[in-house]
Each structure stands twice: as C-alpha cells, then as structure tokens.
Amino acid sequence: MSDSSSAEFVRSTFFADGDKTQEVIFGNRICDELGERAKSFGTHAYLVTDSGLSKAGHPQRVCRILTSAGIKVTTYDQSKENPSDSSVQECAECAREAEIDLIIGLGGGSSMDTAKGCNFLVTNGGSMSDYWGINKTTHPMLPMIAIPTTAGTGSECQSFALITNDQTRAKMACGDKKALPRLTLLDPELTLSQPPLVSACTGLDALAHALESAVTLKRNEKSMRHSQIAFHLIKENLPKIFDCPNDLNARGKVLLGASHAGAAIERSMLGAAHSMANPLTARRETFHGMAVGLALPAVMDFNASDRTVRSIYSGLSRAAGIAQDGDDEMQATQRLISWVRFLLHKAGLLCSLGKLGFETEQIDELAADAADQWTASFNPKPIKISDFKNLYGKLFHEVSYEASFPISN
C-alpha cells in the first residue's frame, strides 16, 4: 500500500483554456501557499466549510496559514449536504456581519456551492431563486478561492452553484461568470481524509461528469478536450483508490481529473443521468454520486442509439483500452457501458432503486421531475417523460456485468 511520502507530483499551474479569469494550481501541499496568494484578493477572508472537515482539522490549518500571512479569517463551518436557499441565506448573513472581502470555499461540492451562493447574496441581495439561470447578477461579486477536499464535483472549476429550493425541492442551477473562483488550489493530500463511501460517491460523480459532458448538445472542442483528459485520469486511477485508499498518486490524478471534468461541464453542461439523479437526491437524500452512478449506464445505453454519440463513446473506449481489437462502434460502446457497471459494483454501492428504498409506484413522479430538470435539455438524444419512466423502471433491477472485466491496463 502506498503512503503519502511515496507519491510525487510535478507541480503545475495553468489557466483553463487560456481564460485568465481563473488560475488552477496542482501539487502536494500547495495549500501551504494559500496565505501569500490570498493577499492579492483581500484582507478579511470568509472561510466556508463543514463541521466534518472541522473535526478533521482542515479549516484550522487553513486559518493558521491565512493568519500567519496577516489575513483576518471568519469561519463558517455549517455547510449542509445539498445546500438550500435557506442554508445559503444563513451563511450570507454571517458574512455580511463580518464585513469580509474574500470568500474561500473549502470542502466538497456542497461547501463550494454554499460559498458561491453566499457570494451571490452578499453582493447582489435577494434569494437564490433570483439567480436561477445564467448571468442574472447586476453588481460585481467578491473574489473566491476554491480548495476541494473531495475529488468529484469539479465545482472548483465552475461558475455554477447548485442550490435546492426549500419549497419545491427543485435543484436550482445558478450560474454567473463572476462566480467562477479566481484561484483553485488542488492539493491531493487534503483528499486523504475522505471516508471510503465519500471517495466512491465523489469518484463516480466525476466519472459521470466526464462521460456526460463529452456528448451533450453543447459539447465543443474545448469541452471535449477536458472531458477526454478527465476520463483518462479517472479511468486509470479511481479503481486504484477503491483497492488502496492511501494511494496519494492515484488520489491526486483523480482530483485533477475531477477538475478537468468540472471545466468540461462549465463549457458543455450535463445530460439525462443528472436529470435522473436529482429527484432521487431530493426525495430520499440519496448520495448524489450513488444516484448518478446508478443512472449513468442506463442513460449511456439510451444515448448509444445516436450515431454521433456512439462514435464518441467508442472513441473513449478505444483510447482507454477498454474496447478490443475488431470491435465495431456499438461493441466498443457496450464495453464502455459494461465497464461503468463493473466500476459501480467495485465501488460497493447499492445498485438498484429498490435497495435505495424506492417503490415502483414512485416512477411516474420521478420521471416527471426528471423531465423538468434543466440538464435534460442538453441530453444529446431527445428524452421524454415516457423515456424517463422506462429508464427508472430498469433501475429497479440490478444489471449483470462481466465479473472479469479489466479495470485498467
């Protein structure tokens, strides 16, 4: 088993696609440089994180780094899983009282979304429903630094905050270019504190981001480049984390892959697998990664009837060494889908809606909600409520997979 001293990374600094509104820095212990780098953004930082990370000691370390650089810090560690408008309002109220000039999001996607949501409300007022959509702010926003401690959502490379409406439980995608973190620090060591279940769920979420963003209607040259890099890094290294949780080299590469997948989403959005996952999370608070991982192979199979999508899937399958010599596009695609199903089983997650506590009587309302999700409109193949009903129905039955499927080369 690898330990943290055995992994080596080449430090890298880059701007996403040459867009100098965001700098991304990757490397072991890069978080130690936070204080000096934060000086160029503000003098009073609002650190948004969660209580679990406080128990692990990460926020305390960040506070020490910032204060040693002369930056005042106010900490909010009450970020909640699947943040809602009301929870973001609470975070924003504390920020207003502190009179901060810089926001730092530390944690997983929920902390990042809470930090971004807070930025919307502190600078532009109102409620999160006012920003449901794209570029609805009228005033400047505060600079934000993102420091992910999970390798999954890719929120650190996105300008969107995903916030739940308190009344309807609908997921509101609130996006604005001004909400994109100005600086993202990718420190692999911070991900070592993840419990196995969190590693599995966030890793599958990152995989879904890579595969969905590669085929959406909004896909483009830049997004597909990020999707391909993300898939390669995740495919080669996520299984290693399942087998060896302390493999820091693998963790770092999955973290980097998740961020590339986030950059892909920023440019191409997501599809029907995420549309199906959101109602599952809203109704039973199913872990997002578990929900989207379960839906992903069924949606890929649905999309594979589209010739262009099949060509993209088969290309990924061949490049990753999943397809075999002589496979045609459909065979290569089906091997990719089989590999995703195998990975879901390898992750040890529940693989049917029944095991997650859902009843077949809920299919109609789940399908209606999925069809209303914004991401459904970007799915490469038109998808109707009847299609969602069929797909949810399939998720009540565990699908067989090849037990000897090769996970990596």
N, C-alpha and C positions, 0 to 999 in steps of 0.2 A: 504493500500500500504506500502511495506517495505521501510525503508530508509537505508542509508549506515551504521548507527550505530547499526542496528538490526541484521546484518549478522555476523556470526562468522565462522572463518575457522581455522582448525588445520594446522599450518604451516608444510609444507612437503618439503623435499629435497631428490632428487633421481637421479640416473644415468640411462639413458634409457637402459634397458636390461643389466645393469651391464657394459655398454660401458662407460668408464670413460673419453672419449673424450668430453662428454657433460654433464654438470650439469644443472638440472632443479629445480628451487625453486619456490614454490607456496605459496602465502599468502597475506593478506591485507597489503598494504603499504610496501611490500618487496622492492619496488623501492627505498625506503629511504636508503637501504644498498648498493646501486649501487657504491657509491664512494669508500668505503673501499674494495669492491670486485674487482673493476676495477683496483686497484693498482697493482694487481698481473699480469696484462696483458699489461699495458703500461702507458705512461706518457702524451701522447697527443691523445685525442680521437676525432674521426671524427663522429659526430652525424648526421645520415641520417634520415630525416623525411619529412613531407609535410607541406604545408602552412596552411592547415586546422587545423592541430594539433598545429601549432604556434598560431593560433587565440584562440585555447582552452587553451593554456598555458602550455601544457605538455613538450615541448622541453625546455622552460625556467626553469621549475622545475628541469629537468634532469641536465641542465647546472649548476644550483646552487649547486646541490648535488655533482657533479663532481669537480667543482672548490673549494668547501669547503674541499675536500679531497686532494687538491693540484694537480689535473689533469687539464691540459690545454684542452680546447674544441674548435673545429672549427665546426660550424653548417652548414649543407646543408639541406634546407627545401623545395627543389623544386622537390621532387619525384613526379612522374606522375602516374596516373592510367594506368595500362597495360604498364609498362616501356619498352622502345625500346632501341635498341643498341645505338642510338644517345644520348638519355637522360642519359644512363648509362655512356657514354663517357664523357659527361659534368660533371657528378658527380665525375668521376675518375680524371679529370683534376684538379678540385678544391682540391681533396685530395692530389694529387702529389705536388701541390704548397704549401700546408700546412705542408707537411712532417710529416704525422701522423703515429702512430704505433699501433693504436687500432681503430676498427670500431664498432659503436653501431647503430643498426637498431631499430628505434622507430616508431611504427605505425602499419598499416595493411600489407597485403601481398605485396603490391606494394613497400612500403618503405623497407621491408625485401629483396625483390628481387633486388631492386636498390642497397642496401648495399652490398649484396653478389656479384652482378655483378661488382660493383666498386672494390671489393676485387680481383676478377679475373684480372681485367685490371691493377690495380695499381701494383700488384705483378708479373704478368706474361705477361703483354702487349697485343698487338693485339686488336681484336674486339671480341664481344661476340659470333659471328658465329664460331670463332676458338675453342670454348669450348662447342659447341652443341654436346651433348652426355655425356659420363661419363669419369671422371678421365683423362682429357686431359691437365692438368697443368703440368709444369716441375719444377716449383720453389715453395718454401714454400709460404703460404698465411698468412695474418695478423690475429691475434685473433679477433673474433667477439662476441659481446654480443647482444642478441635479447630481445627486450621488446615489446611484442604485445599490441596494444590498441584496437584490434578487436578480436572477438572470431570466427575465420573462417578458414583461410588458413592453419594454422598449420605450416607455413613456418619457425617458430622459432625452429622447431624440424626436419628440413630437410636440406640436403646439396645441394639442387637444387635451381637455380634461373630461373624463367620463364620470358624470355625476347622476345619481339616482333621484328622480322626482319623488318627494315624500308622499304625495297623494296617490299617484298612479303607479309608482314603482318603475316607471319607464326610465331607460338609460338615456341621458341627455349628453350628446357629444357636443361639447362647447369648444370651438376652435378659433384661434386668432394667432396670426404670425407673431404678434407681440408677446404671446405667452410662451413661445419657444425658449427653453433655457439658453442663456447666453454662454454658459460653460457647463460641460458634463465631465465628471471625473469617474472613470471606470477602474475601480480598484478591486481586483479579484479576491483579495484577502477578506474583504467585507462580506463576501457571499458564503464563507465557510460556516457561519453561524446558522444557516438555513437548516431547519429540520428536514428529514428525507421527504415528507409529504409535500412541503413547500417547494423543495427542489424539483420534484416530479411535476407538480402542477404548473409552476412557472416555466419549466423547460418545455412542456407540451404547449403552453400558450405561445412561447417563442417560435416553436416549430409551426404552429398554425398560422402565425403571422407571416412567416417566410413563405409558406405554401399558398396561402390565400392572396397575399399581396402580389404574388407572381402572376396571377391570372385575372385579376379584376378588370372591369371595363376601363378603369382609369390607368391601367398599367402603362408604363412608358420606359424609355431606355434607362433613365436614372433609377427608377424604382426597381426595375428588373435586375439591375446590377446589384443593388443592395439585397434583394431577395435571394439571388444566387449565392452571394457570399454568405449570407445568413444561413441558408440551408446547408451549405457545405460544412460550416463550422459546427452547427448544431448536430447534424447527422453523424459526424465523426466523433463528437465529444460528449453529447448528452448520455449515451449508453454507458460511457466510462464512469460518469458521475453516479449512475444507478449502482454500478458494481463497486465503485471506490469513491465514497463521498468526500474524502480528503484530497483527491487528486486536484491540486490547485491549478496545474496546467490546463486540465480539461475544463475546470470551472471558469478560468479566465477566457478560454475560447468560446464557451457558451455565452458568457456575459457579453463578449464582443459581438457574437452572432445575434444575440437578442437586440442589441443596439442597432445593428445594421437592419434587422427586421423592423424595428421602430422607425428608422429612417425611410424604409420602403413604404410603410403604412402612411407616413406623412405625405408621400407623393402619389400613392395609388389606392389608399383605403383598404377595406376588408370585404368579405363576402358572406355567404349564407351560413357558414359554420358559426360565425359570431352572432348572426341573427338568431340562430337556434340556441346558442349558449345563454344569451342574456335573459330570456324568460325562465330558464332553469335556475339561474342565479337569483332572479327576483323572487321566485316562488318558494324555494326551499334553501336559499343561500348556499346552493351548491358551489363549491370552489370553481372559479371561472376556468382555470386550466383543465380541471376534470371535465367540465361541461363542454368546452370547446374541443378538447381532445376526443371525447366520445362522438361528437358530431362530425368532426373533420373527415374521417374516411368515407362516411356515407355521403357527404356533400361532394367530396372529390369524385366518387363514383358517379354521382348525378351529373357533375360538370363534364366528366370524361366523354360524354356523347358529343360534345362540341369539338370539332376537328382541331381548331386552333388551340384550345385548352389542352387537348390530348397531346399535341405537339410539344407544348411547354412542359407538361408533366413528364413525358417520355424523355425530353432533353435533360431534365433534372435527374431522372432515374439513371440515365446512361452516364452522366457526368459524375454521379455519386457511386458508380459501380454497383448499383442495385440491379439494373437490367442485365440480362445475359446476352451473349453474342447470338445474333439471329432473331432476337425479339423484334416484332413489329411495334408500331406506336402503342397499340392497345395493350399488348403483352407487357411492354415496358412500364406503361402507366399502371396496370394492375399490380405489377410487382412493387411499385412505389406505394400504392394504397395498402397492399399486404404488409409492407414494412412499417407503415404508420400504425396499423393494427397491432403488429407484433410489439412495437415500442410501447403502446398503451398497456399491453399486458405486462411487459417487462417492468414498467413503472409501478406495477402493483395497484393500479387504480380500479375502482368498480367500473365494470364495462357494460352496464345496461341501465336503462332508466328505472326499471323495477328495483334494482339493488340500491338505487339512489332514493327510493321512497315514492316514486311517481306511480300514478294509476293510468291505465289506458283511457279512462273516462276524461282525462285532462288533455288529451291530444288536440281536440278542437280549439280550446282556448290557447294552448301553447302555439299552435300553428297560426292562429290569428295574430297573436303578439309578435311572432317571428316575422310575419309578413309586413308588420308595421315598422320594423327596425330599419334604420337608415342604411345599414350595411347591406341589406337585401337588394337595394337598388344598384349596388356596384357588382353584384354577382355576375360572372361572365355569361351565364345562361339564365334567361328569364325564369323566375321562380314564383309560383302562385301558392295560395293557401293550400290547395289540394296537394301540391308537391311537398309542402312542409308537413302535412298530415301523414303522407306516405313515409317521409324520412323519419319523423318522430316514431311512427309505428315500428320501423326497423330497429330503432334504438332500444326497444324492449326485449330484443333477443341478442344474445352475445353472438358475434360473428366469428367463425373459425379463422384461424391463422396458421401459417406454417411454423411449427414448433422449432424447426431447424433453420429458420430464416437467418441469413448472415446479417448481423447488425452493423459491422464495419469491416473494412478490408485491412 
